[in-house]
Amino acid sequence: MADKPEVAGRPMKFPYTFSAKIAQFPFKFYFQNNWVFKYYLISVVVCTPIFYKISRLANSPENKAKWAEIRRKEAAEHH
């Protein structure tokens, strides 16, 4: 078995780069102790299929044709 490579150095006192900030962010702590963080992730998973279905309905060819017809009638009234 190969030995694990050792991490060089120690974490910066203040991470200057965005990637260093992400690497040192305590995601596990926030997920375990912050209800907003936890439920935000759960809500994204739950709502994604709902938003997908709404998008599919709103962008259907029938709906686009109906929308175009309503706008055509509206434009005819104004001119």
Secondary structure, 3 states (H helix, E strand, C coil): CCCCCCCCCCCCCCCCCHHHHHHHCCHHHHHHHCHHHHHHHHHHHHHHHHHHHHHHHHCCHHHHHHHHHHHHHHHHHHC
